[in-house]
Amino acid sequence: QVQLVESGGGLVQAGGSLRLSCAASGNIFKINAMGWYRQAPRNERELVAITTSGGSPNYADSVKGRFTIPRDNPKNTVYLQMDSLKPEDTAVYYCNAKVIPRVVPFRESDYWGQGTQVTVSS
């Protein structure tokens, strides 16, 4: 029904930058929110940043001032611009979208991307 495709992960030195992208496609009626989560080894998945339709983005305290989450609504795409990266940002990053598919009963569901590895070396 709905697919999320991520790109942009990789290896970067501390202090560097990376930009992730996530494009949603499929039978979409409306996207209520798009965001990024991350999961480091032995840790639970945590919210990094989220942007909602018509609202201001929210960021985890650990990334405020370093990450931003631009969104291209016509392209159903969200980005995660990561600057001043730290080794503790190393994790698998997952895109999430809260989507109402264009099928009855038009109920919002969560969709996830496949995950992309971000590794920050010290």
Secondary structure, DSSP 8 states (H G I E B T S, - for coil): -EEEEEE--EEEETT--EEEEEEEEESEEEEEEEEEEEE-TTS--EEEEEEETTS--EE-GGGTTTEE--EEGGGTEEEEEE-S--GGG-EEEEEEEEEEESSTT---EEEE---EEEEEE-
